[in-house]
Structures are given as C-alpha cells and as structure tokens.
Amino acid sequence: LGLPPIMKAAPKGKKLLAGLIGCGNRGTGAALNFISAGPDLHIVALTDVFQDRIDATRERFSKLKMEIPTENCFSGFDGYKKLMALPDLDVVLLATPPQFRPEHFKEAVMQNKHVFMEKPVAVDPVGIRSVIASAKKAQAVGLNVVTGTQRRHQQDYIETYQQVANGAI
C-alpha cells in the first residue's frame, strides 16, 4: 500500500526545544504528545492570551519534572512574537483558535522555526492563501511543517485501511 512503517517513538537525535502557542486543553495535549513522542523533546516556552492558561500548563508540566522558566512565558495577543523570537527554540506548536493560525504560521516561518499546526489551518480563503504562501517559503528554506494528522498515524486506523484495501469489505 506504500505506507511507511509506524514507529512507536522518534529515534534518539538532536535535543529539540519547543514552544507552545495556545495553552488551552488541545494545546496542552499537543505539548504532552510532543514530549512523549521520543527522547530529547522539551517544551521550554509558552504563550496564550490568558495568563491563567499559561499558569495551568506550567503547573501540569512541573508535575512531570519539566520546569518552564517564567521568562519564557508570554501572555497577550502579541505573546507569540516574543516566544518565536527566542533564539534557541527549534519548533513551535500552534494550537490557538484557527483564525489566528495563518498569522502565527507566517511569523514562525519568518523566525525560521519548524512548525506543528493543529487543524484546521485557516478558516477563510484569505487565511488559506496565507498558509499556502507561508508553506512555500517554509519549504524553500528547509523547514518542516506538520498539521494535525493523528488518524494517519494511528495504528488501528492503518490496519483497518489495509484490510479494506485488501478486499475485506
């Protein structure tokens, strides 16, 4: 079927430092997914419009023995720019409401950050065109961009797909 093998975890490699943009339930879940995907993966910065969301996410990570420094936490509508300006950050996780995603993605590419975006990536034609333009720029400079694709990587879904493709139904 041409499907790549599914790994249980990413292989050991370079330590990756990530920042979370959007500390709600989905954002915090995405950050937890990120750190559990393999070794040497760390959340080191947070931003959200609301300080209480940042505080709750920091508390959750501190229980996992992963302290996120206060100086790497930014609240307000411009917090994403401050987070992305951090020089040692490799990856940003975009998990805000989708109407903000095109602007956040554009900034991530301008700051040379690899990106994980929750879906949907935009909510209107203007946003979609912005995401397409940013994606072309990201590809041109060698940045990796991934969108929410849990079903494509979930082992039981792949096995069901294979059974259907082989004529089970």
Contact map, one row per residue, 1 for C-alpha under 8 A:
1110000000000000000000000000000000000000000000000000000000000000000000000000000000000000000000000000000000000000000000000000000000000000000000000000000000000000010000000
1111000000000000000000000000000000000000000000000000000000000000000000000000000000000000000000000000000000000000000000000000000000000000000000000000000000000000000000000
1111100000000000000000000000000000000000000000000000000000000000000000000000000000000000000000000000000000000000000000000000000000000000000000000000000000000000000000000
0111110000000000000000000000000000000000000000000000000000000000000000000000000000000000000000000000000000000000000000000000000000000000000000000000000000000000000000000
0011111000000000000000000000000000000000000000000000000000000000000000000000000000000000000000000000000000000000000000000000000000000000000000000000000000000000000000000
0001111100000000000000000000000000000000000000000000000000000000000000000000000000000000000000000000000000000000000000000000000000000000000000000000000010100000000000000
0000111111000000000000000000000000000000000000000000000000000000000000000000000000000000000000000000000000000000000000000000000000000000000000000000000000000000000000000
0000011111000000000000000000000000000000000000000000000000000000000000000000000000000000000000000000000000000000000000000000000000000000000000000000000000000000000000000
0000001111100000000000000000000000011100000000000000000000000000000000000000000000000000000000000000000000000000000000000000000000000000000000000000000000000000000000000
0000001111110000000000000000000000001110000000000000000000000000000000000000000000000000000000000000000000000000000000000000000000000000000000000000000000000000000000000
0000000011111000000000000000000000000110000000000000000000000000000000000000000000000000000000000000000000000000000000000000000000000000000000000000000000000000000000000
0000000001111100000000000000000000000111000000000000000000000000000000000000000000000000000000000000000000000000000000000000000000000000000000000000000000000000000000000
0000000000111110000000000000000000000011000000000000000000000000000000000000000000000000000000000000000000000000000000000000000000000000000000000000000000000000000000000
0000000000011111000000000000000000000001000000000000000000000000000000000000000000000000000000000000000000000000000000000000000000000000000000000000000000000000000000000
0000000000001111100000000000000000000011110000000000000000000000000000000000000000000000000000000000000000000000000000000000000000000000000000000000000000000000000000000
0000000000000111110000000000000000000001110000000000000000000000000000000000000000000000111000000000000000000000000000000000000000000000000000000000000000000000000000000
0000000000000011111000000000000000000000111100000000000000000000000000000000000000000001111000000000000000000000000000000000000000000000000000000000000000000000000000000
0000000000000001111100000000000000000000111110000000000000000000000000000000000000000000111110000000000000000000000000000000000000000000000000000000000000000000000000000
0000000000000000111110000000000000000000001111100000000000000000000000000000000000110000101110000000000000000000000000000000000000000000000000000000000000000000000000000
0000000000000000011111100011001000000000001011100000000000000000000000000000000000000000000111100000000000000000000000000000000000000000000000000000000000000000000000000
0000000000000000001111100010000000000000000001110000000000000000000000000000000100000000000111110000000000000000000000000000000000000000000000000000000000000000000000000
0000000000000000000111110011000000000000000001111000000000000000000000000000000000000000000001111000000000000000000000000000000000000000000000000000000000000000000000000
0000000000000000000111111111000000000000000001110000110010000000000000000000000000000000000000110000000000000000000000000000000000000000000000000000000000000000000000000
0000000000000000000001111111000000000000000000000000100000000000000000000000000000000000000000110000000000000000000000000000000000000000000000000000000000000000000000000
0000000000000000000000111111100000000000000000000000000000000000000000000000000000000000000000000000000000000000000000000000000000000000000000000000000000000000000000000
0000000000000000000000111111110000000000000000000000000000000000000000000000000000000000000000100000000000000000000000000000000000000000000000000000000000000000000000000
0000000000000000000111111111111000000000000000000000000000000000000000000000000000000000000011110000000000000000000000000000000000000000000000000000000000000000000000000
0000000000000000000101111111111100000000000000000000000010000000000000000000000000000000000000000000000000000000000000000000000000000000000000000000000000000000000000000
0000000000000000000000001111111110000000000000000000000000000000000000000000000000000000000000000000000000000000000000000000000000000000000000000000000000000000000000000
0000000000000000000000000111111111000000000000000000000000000000000000000000000000000000000010100000000000000000000000000000000000000000000000000000000000000000000000000
0000000000000000000100000011111111100000001000000000000000000000000000000000000000000000000010000000000000000000000000000000000000000000000000000000000000000000000000000
0000000000000000000000000001111111110000000000000000000000000000000000000000000000000000000000000000000000000000000000000000000000000000000000000000000000000000000000000
0000000000000000000000000000111111111000000000000000000000000000000000000000000000000000000000000000000000000000000000000000000000000000000000000000000000000000000000000
0000000000000000000000000000011111111100100000000000000000000000000000000000000000000000000000000000000000000000000000000000000000000000000000000000000000000000000000000
0000000000000000000000000000001111111111111000000000000000000000000000000000000000000000000000000000000000000000000000000000000000000000000000000000000000000000000000000
0000000010000000000000000000000111111110100000000000000000000000000000000000000000000000000000000000000000000000000000000000000000000000000000000000000000000000000000000
0000000011000000000000000000000011111110100000000000000000000000000000000000000000000000000000000000000000000000000000000000000000000000000000000000000000000000000000000
0000000011110000000000000000000001111111100000000000000000000000000000000000000000000000000000000000000000000000000000000000000000000000000000000000000000000000000000000
0000000001111010000000000000000000111111100000000000000000000000000000000000000000000000000000000000000000000000000000000000000000000000000000000000000000000000000000000
0000000000011111000000000000000000100111110000000000000000000000000000000000000000000000000000000000000000000000000000000000000000000000000000000000000000000000000000000
0000000000000011110000000000000001111111111000000000000000000000000000000000000000000000000000000000000000000000000000000000000000000000000000000000000000000000000000000
0000000000000011110000000000000000100001111100000000000000000000010000000000000000000000000000000000000000000000000000000000000000000000000000000000000000000000000000000
0000000000000000111100000000001000100000111111000000000000000000010100000000000000000000000000000000000000000000000000000000000000000000000000000000000000000000000000000
0000000000000000111000000000000000000000011111000000000000000000001110010000000000000000000000000000000000000000000000000000000000000000000000000000000000000000000000000
0000000000000000011100000000000000000000001111100000000000000000000110011000000000100000000000000000000000000000000000000000000000000000000000000000000000000000000000000
0000000000000000001111100000000000000000001111110000010000000000000100011100000000100000000000000000000000000000000000000000000000000000000000000000000000000000000000000
0000000000000000001111100000000000000000000011111000010000000000000000001111001100100000000000000000000000000000000000000000000000000000000000000000000000000000000000000
0000000000000000000011100000000000000000000001111110110000000000000000000111101100000000000000010000000000000000000000000000000000000000000000000000000000000000000000000
0000000000000000000001000000000000000000000000111110000000000000000000000011101000000000000000000000000000000000000000000000000000000000000000000000000000000000000000000
0000000000000000000000000000000000000000000000011111110000000000000000000011000000000000000000000000000000000000000000000000000000000000000000000000000000000000000000000
0000000000000000000000000000000000000000000000011111111000000000000000000011000000000000000000000000000000000000000000000000000000000000000000000000000000000000000000000
0000000000000000000000000000000000000000000000000111111100000000000000000000000000000000000000000000000000000000000000000000000000000000000000000000000000000000000000000
0000000000000000000000110000000000000000000000010111111110000000000000000000000000000000000000000000000000000000000000000000000000000000000000000000000000000000000000000
0000000000000000000000100000000000000000000001110111111111000000000000001010000000000000000000000000000000000000000000000000000000000000000000000000000000000000000000000
0000000000000000000000000000000000000000000000000011111111100000000000000000000000000000000000000000000000000000000000000000000000000000000000000000000000000000000000000
0000000000000000000000000000000000000000000000000001111111110000000000000000000000000000000000000000000000000000000000000000000000000000000000000000000000000000000000000
0000000000000000000000100001000000000000000000000000111111111000000000000000000000000000000000000000000000000000000000000000000000000000000000000000000000000000000000000
0000000000000000000000000000000000000000000000000000011111111100001100000000000000000000000000000000000000000000000000000000000000000000000000000000000000000000000000000
0000000000000000000000000000000000000000000000000000001111111110000000000000000000000000000000000000000000000000000000000000000000000000000000000000000000000000000000000
0000000000000000000000000000000000000000000000000000000111111111000000000000000000000000000000000000000000000000000000000000000000000000000000000000000000000000000000000
0000000000000000000000000000000000000000000000000000000011111111111100000000000000000000000000000000000000000000000000000000000000000000000000000000000000000000000000000
0000000000000000000000000000000000000000000000000000000001111111111100000000000000000000000000000000000000000000000000000000000000000000000000000000000000000000000000000
0000000000000000000000000000000000000000000000000000000000111111110000000000000000000000000000000000000000000000000000000000000000000000000000000000000000000000000000000
0000000000000000000000000000000000000000000000000000000000011111110000000000000000000000000000000000000000000000000000000000000000000000000000000000000000000000000000000
0000000000000000000000000000000000000000000000000000000000001111111000000000000000000000000000000000000000000000000000000000000000000000000000000000000000000000000000000
0000000000000000000000000000000000000000011000000000000000001111111100000000000000000000000000000000000000000000000000000000000000000000000000000000000000000000000000000
0000000000000000000000000000000000000000000100000000000001001100111110000000000000000000000000000000000000000000000000000000000000000000000000000000000000000000000000000
0000000000000000000000000000000000000000001111000000000001001100011111011000000000000000000000000000000000000000000000000000000000000000000000000000000000000000000000000
0000000000000000000000000000000000000000000110000000000000000000001111111000000000000000000000000000000000000000000000000000000000000000000000000000000000000000000000000
0000000000000000000000000000000000000000000000000000000000000000000111111000000000000000000000000000000000000000000000000000000000000000000000000000000000000000000000000
0000000000000000000000000000000000000000000000000000000000000000000011111100000000000000000000000000000000000000000000000000000000000000000000000000000000000000000000000
0000000000000000000000000000000000000000000111000000000000000000000111111100000000100000000000000000000000000000000000000000000000000000000000000000000000000000000000000
0000000000000000000000000000000000000000000011100000010000000000000111111110000000100000000000000000000000000000000000000000000000000000000000000000000000000000000000000
0000000000000000000000000000000000000000000001110000000000000000000000111111001101100000000000000000000000000000000000000000000000000000000000000000000000000000000000000
0000000000000000000000000000000000000000000000111110010000000000000000001111111000000000000000000000000000000000000000000000000000000000000000000000000000000000000000000
0000000000000000000000000000000000000000000000111110000000000000000000000111111000000000000000000000000000000000000000000000000000000000000000000000000000000000000000000
0000000000000000000000000000000000000000000000011000000000000000000000000011111100000000000000000000000000000000000000000000000000000000000000000000000000000000000000000
0000000000000000000000000000000000000000000000000000000000000000000000000011111111000000000000000000000000000000000000000000000000000000000000000000000000000000000000000
0000000000000000000000000000000000000000000000111000000000000000000000000111111111100000000000000000000000000000000000000000000000000000000000000000000000000000000000000
0000000000000000000010000000000000000000000000110000000000000000000000000100111111110000000000000000000100000000000000000000000000000000000000000000000000000000000000000
0000000000000000000000000000000000000000000000000000000000000000000000000000011111111000000000000000000000100000000000000000000000000000000000000000000000000000000000000
0000000000000000000000000000000000000000000000000000000000000000000000000100011111111100000000000000000000000000000000000000000000000000000000000000000000000000000000000
0000000000000000001000000000000000000000000011100000000000000000000000011100001111111100000000000000000000000000000000000000000000000000000000000000000000000000000000000
0000000000000000001000000000000000000000000000000000000000000000000000000000000111111110100100000000000000110010100000000000000000000000000000000000000000000000000000000
0000000000000000000000000000000000000000000000000000000000000000000000000000000011111110000000000000000000000010000000000000000000000000000000000000000000000000000000000
0000000000000000000000000000000000000000000000000000000000000000000000000000000001111111100000000000000000000000000000000000000000000000000000000000000000000000000000000
0000000000000000000000000000000000000000000000000000000000000000000000000000000000011111100000000000000000000000000000000000000000000000000000000000000000000000000000000
0000000000000000100000000000000000000000000000000000000000000000000000000000000000000111110000000000000000000000000000000000000000000000000000000000000000000000000000000
0000000000000001111000000000000000000000000000000000000000000000000000000000000000010111111100000000000000000000100000000000000000000000000000000000000000000000000000000
0000000000000001110000000000000000000000000000000000000000000000000000000000000000000001111100000000000000000000110000000000000000000000000000000000000000000000000000000
0000000000000001111000000000000000000000000000000000000000000000000000000000000000000000111110000000000000000000111100000000000000000000000000000000000000000000000000000
0000000000000000011110000000000000000000000000000000000000000000000000000000000000010000111111000000000000010000111100000000000000000000000000000000000000000000000000000
0000000000000000011110000010011000000000000000000000000000000000000000000000000000000000001111100000000000000000001111000000000000000000000000000000000000000000000000000
0000000000000000000111000010000000000000000000000000000000000000000000000000000000000000000111110000100110000000001111000000000000000000000000000000000000000000000000000
0000000000000000000111110110010000000000000000000000000000000000000000000000000000000000000011111100100000000000000011000000000000000000000000000000000000000000000000000
0000000000000000000011110010000000000000000000010000000000000000000000000000000000000000000001111101100000000000000000000000000000000000000000000000000000000000000000000
0000000000000000000001000000000000000000000000000000000000000000000000000000000000000000000000111111100000000000000000000000000000000000000000000000000000000000000000000
0000000000000000000000000000000000000000000000000000000000000000000000000000000000000000000000111111110000000000000000111110000000000000000000000000000000000000000000000
0000000000000000000000000000000000000000000000000000000000000000000000000000000000000000000000001111110000000000000000000110001000000000000000000000000000000000000000000
0000000000000000000000000000000000000000000000000000000000000000000000000000000000000000000000011111111100000000000000000100000000000000000000000000000000000000000000000
0000000000000000000000000000000000000000000000000000000000000000000000000000000000000000000001111111111110000000000010001100000000000000000000000000000000000000000000000
0000000000000000000000000000000000000000000000000000000000000000000000000000000000000000000000000111111111000000000000001100001101100000000000000000000000000000000000000
0000000000000000000000000000000000000000000000000000000000000000000000000000000000000000000000000001111111100000000000000000000001000000000000000000000000000000000000000
0000000000000000000000000000000000000000000000000000000000000000000000000000000100000000000001000001111111110000000000000000000000000000000000000000000000000000000000000
0000000000000000000000000000000000000000000000000000000000000000000000000000000000000000000001000000111111111000001000000000000000100100000000000000000000000000000000000
0000000000000000000000000000000000000000000000000000000000000000000000000000000000000000000000000000011111111100000000000000000001100100000000000000000000000000000000000
0000000000000000000000000000000000000000000000000000000000000000000000000000000010010000000000000000001111111110000000000000000000000000000000000000000000000000000000000
0000000000000000000000000000000000000000000000000000000000000000000000000000000000010000000100000000000111111111111000000000000000000000000000000000000000000000000000000
0000000000000000000000000000000000000000000000000000000000000000000000000000000000000000000000000000000011111111110000000000000000000100110000100000000000000000000000000
0000000000000000000000000000000000000000000000000000000000000000000000000000000000000000000000000000000001111111100000000000000000000000000000000000000000000000000000000
0000000000000000000000000000000000000000000000000000000000000000000000000000000000011000000000000000000000111111100000000000000000000000000000000000000000000000000000000
0000000000000000000000000000000000000000000000000000000000000000000000000000000000000000000000000000000000011111110000000000000000000000010000100000000000000000000000000
0000000000000000000000000000000000000000000000000000000000000000000000000000000000010000111100000000000000011111111000000000000000000000000000100000000000000000000000000
0000000000000000000000000000000000000000000000000000000000000000000000000000000000000000011100000000000000011001111100000000000000000000000000111000000000000000000000000
0000000000000000000000000000000000000000000000000000000000000000000000000000000000000000001111000000000010010000111110000000000000000000000000111100000000000000000000000
0000000000000000000000000000000000000000000000000000000000000000000000000000000000000000001111000000000000000000011111000000000000000000000000001111000000000000000000000
0000000000000000000000000000000000000000000000000000000000000000000000000000000000000000000011100000100000000000001111101000000000000000000000001111000000000000000000000
0000000000000000000000000000000000000000000000000000000000000000000000000000000000000000000011100000000000000000000111111000000000000000000000000011000000000000000000000
0000000000000000000000000000000000000000000000000000000000000000000000000000000000000000000000000100000000000000000011111100000000000000000000000011000000000000000000000
0000000000000000000000000000000000000000000000000000000000000000000000000000000000000000000000000100000000000000000001111110000000000000000000000000000000000000000000000
0000000000000000000000000000000000000000000000000000000000000000000000000000000000000000000000000100110000000000000011111110000100100000000000000010000000000000000000000
0000000000000000000000000000000000000000000000000000000000000000000000000000000000000000000000000111110000000000000000111111001100100000000000000000000000000000000000000
0000000000000000000000000000000000000000000000000000000000000000000000000000000000000000000000000110000000000000000000011111101100000000000000000000000000000000000000000
0000000000000000000000000000000000000000000000000000000000000000000000000000000000000000000000000000000000000000000000000111111100000000000000000000000000000000000000000
0000000000000000000000000000000000000000000000000000000000000000000000000000000000000000000000000000000000000000000000000011111110000000000000000000000000000000000000000
0000000000000000000000000000000000000000000000000000000000000000000000000000000000000000000000000000000000000000000000000001111111000000000000000000000000000000000000000
0000000000000000000000000000000000000000000000000000000000000000000000000000000000000000000000000010010000000000000000000111111111100000000000000000000000000000000000000
0000000000000000000000000000000000000000000000000000000000000000000000000000000000000000000000000000010000000000000000001111111111110000000000000000000000000000000000000
0000000000000000000000000000000000000000000000000000000000000000000000000000000000000000000000000000000000000000000000000000111111111000000000000000000000000000000000000
0000000000000000000000000000000000000000000000000000000000000000000000000000000000000000000000000000011001000000000000000000011111111100000000000000000000000000000000000
0000000000000000000000000000000000000000000000000000000000000000000000000000000000000000000000000000010011000000000000001100001111111110000000000000000000000000000000000
0000000000000000000000000000000000000000000000000000000000000000000000000000000000000000000000000000000000000000000000000000000111111111000000000000000000000000000000000
0000000000000000000000000000000000000000000000000000000000000000000000000000000000000000000000000000000000000000000000000000000011111111100000000000000000000000000000000
0000000000000000000000000000000000000000000000000000000000000000000000000000000000000000000000000000000011001000000000000000000001111111110000000000000000000000000000000
0000000000000000000000000000000000000000000000000000000000000000000000000000000000000000000000000000000000000000000000000000000000111111111000001000000000000000000000000
0000000000000000000000000000000000000000000000000000000000000000000000000000000000000000000000000000000000000000000000000000000000011111111100000000000000000000000000000
0000000000000000000000000000000000000000000000000000000000000000000000000000000000000000000000000000000000001000000000000000000000001111111110000000000000000000000000000
0000000000000000000000000000000000000000000000000000000000000000000000000000000000000000000000000000000000001001000000000000000000000111111111111000000000000000000000000
0000000000000000000000000000000000000000000000000000000000000000000000000000000000000000000000000000000000000000000000000000000000000011111111110000000000000000000000000
0000000000000000000000000000000000000000000000000000000000000000000000000000000000000000000000000000000000000000000000000000000000000001111111100000000000000000000000000
0000000000000000000000000000000000000000000000000000000000000000000000000000000000000000000000000000000000000000000000000000000000000000111111100000000000000000000000000
0000000000000000000000000000000000000000000000000000000000000000000000000000000000000000000000000000000000000000000000000000000000000000011111110000000000000000000000000
0000000000000000000000000000000000000000000000000000000000000000000000000000000000000000000000000000000000001001111000000000000000000000011111111000000000000000000000000
0000000000000000000000000000000000000000000000000000000000000000000000000000000000000000000000000000000000000000011000000000000000000000011001111100000000000000000000000
0000000000000000000000000000000000000000000000000000000000000000000000000000000000000000000000000000000000000000011110000000000000000010010000111110000000000000000000000
0000000000000000000000000000000000000000000000000000000000000000000000000000000000000000000000000000000000000000001110000000000000000000000000011111100000000000000000000
0000000000000000000000000000000000000000000000000000000000000000000000000000000000000000000000000000000000000000000111101000000000000000000000001111100000000000000000000
0000000000000000000000000000000000000000000000000000000000000000000000000000000000000000000000000000000000000000000111100000000000000000000000000111110000000000000000000
0000000000000000000000000000000000000000000000000000000000000000000000000000000000000000000000000000000000000000000000000000000000000000000000000111111110000000000000000
0000000000000000000000000000000000000000000000000000000000000000000000000000000000000000000000000000000000000000000000000000000000000000000000000001111111000000000000000
0000000000000000000000000000000000000000000000000000000000000000000000000000000000000000000000000000000000000000000000000000000000000000000000000000111111001000000000000
0000000000000000000000000000000000000000000000000000000000000000000000000000000000000000000000000000000000000000000000000000000000000000000000000000111111001100000000000
0000010000000000000000000000000000000000000000000000000000000000000000000000000000000000000000000000000000000000000000000000000000000000000000000000111111101100000000000
0000000000000000000000000000000000000000000000000000000000000000000000000000000000000000000000000000000000000000000000000000000000000000000000000000011111111100000000000
0000010000000000000000000000000000000000000000000000000000000000000000000000000000000000000000000000000000000000000000000000000000000000000000000000000011111110000000000
0000000000000000000000000000000000000000000000000000000000000000000000000000000000000000000000000000000000000000000000000000000000000000000000000000000001111111000000000
0000000000000000000000000000000000000000000000000000000000000000000000000000000000000000000000000000000000000000000000000000000000000000000000000000001111111111100000000
0000000000000000000000000000000000000000000000000000000000000000000000000000000000000000000000000000000000000000000000000000000000000000000000000000000111111111110000000
0000000000000000000000000000000000000000000000000000000000000000000000000000000000000000000000000000000000000000000000000000000000000000000000000000000000111111111000000
0000000000000000000000000000000000000000000000000000000000000000000000000000000000000000000000000000000000000000000000000000000000000000000000000000000000011111111100000
0000000000000000000000000000000000000000000000000000000000000000000000000000000000000000000000000000000000000000000000000000000000000000000000000000000000001111111110000
1000000000000000000000000000000000000000000000000000000000000000000000000000000000000000000000000000000000000000000000000000000000000000000000000000000000000111111111000
0000000000000000000000000000000000000000000000000000000000000000000000000000000000000000000000000000000000000000000000000000000000000000000000000000000000000011111111111
0000000000000000000000000000000000000000000000000000000000000000000000000000000000000000000000000000000000000000000000000000000000000000000000000000000000000001111111111
0000000000000000000000000000000000000000000000000000000000000000000000000000000000000000000000000000000000000000000000000000000000000000000000000000000000000000111111110
0000000000000000000000000000000000000000000000000000000000000000000000000000000000000000000000000000000000000000000000000000000000000000000000000000000000000000011111110
0000000000000000000000000000000000000000000000000000000000000000000000000000000000000000000000000000000000000000000000000000000000000000000000000000000000000000001111111
0000000000000000000000000000000000000000000000000000000000000000000000000000000000000000000000000000000000000000000000000000000000000000000000000000000000000000001111111
0000000000000000000000000000000000000000000000000000000000000000000000000000000000000000000000000000000000000000000000000000000000000000000000000000000000000000001100111
